[in-house]
Amino acid sequence: MRWSDELREQLAAPECAREISEVPNDPERVAARRDVLRMQMCVAGEVLRVAHRVLLSASRGSMFERGYDMHGLKVGDRSLEVRLADDGLAIEVVRETGLVDTLRVEDSSVFDKHGNLIPYAEGYFGSLVLELAAR
């Protein structure tokens, strides 16, 4: 096989296409990822705020913290913290026991640390809050 044919074959492989499309230093791509994660952080902050309000109305003591790069909810001795990490290219989900999950963006979609797609941020963060409040 000629080298040019071999090169074409390798460039046509799916893993090569992914590597080429995932140029880490492309400023536009990096900015787009940060924008998606900032939107996810806004959703997380709103979900935690609403959960705090509902918990207070149900006479369940809770504390809510909202910042630029971090949002947190504490219920009793349990806590949930969502924060931007990796220079704004990831979201870390932290419980009182430590790091639980890391969210990243690929091709405008958000994935957890296991590579599972997170189609709705409200549902993802809502399930974390329900788990926190249920204990």
Buried (B, 14 or more C-beta within 10 A) or exposed (E): EEEEEEEEEEEEEEEEEEEEEEEEEEEEBBEBBBEBBBEBBEBBBBBBBBBBEEBEEEEEEBEBBBEEEBBBBBBEEBBBBBBBBEEBBBBBBBBEEEEBBBBBBBEEEBBBBEEEEBEEBEEBBBEBBEEBBEE
